[in-house]
């Protein structure tokens, strides 16, 4: 890949992420009817074998979480319930987010979504996607058979 093409792809990826952020902000402004009322925080780490997505989901149970993939994106939807204590008195500080959420994450690398593993522990979701062995740009030898 030439340096210019790599830069263009990076700019396109950044523009896509900016568009998603603006879409999420517009949805929050409209009351979160369709996509959610809060946005979980995400880290993505890549090593030689896998892409690992880590998402902060405090207070979200596995039964209230749905994970799906579409194209090169992983889509998280779910709901964080408000605890019953908040309605029993005057609130002095209320900074925690509750309600439905939807987060679309561009994986940015070819991965095997069929072999993904997801674990939710102590409010942290960890999804491991094994990388596809043949990344774009690698030379692949194809054997030719004769009948």
Buried (B, 14 or more C-beta within 10 A) or exposed (E): EEEEEEEEEEEEEEEBBEEBEEEBEEBBEEEBEEBBBBBBEBEBEBEEEBBBBBBEBEBBEEEBBEBEBEEEBBEBBBBBEBEEEEEEEEEEEEEEBBEBBBBBBBBBBBBEBEEBEBEBEEEEBBBBBBBEEEEEEEEEEEEEEEE
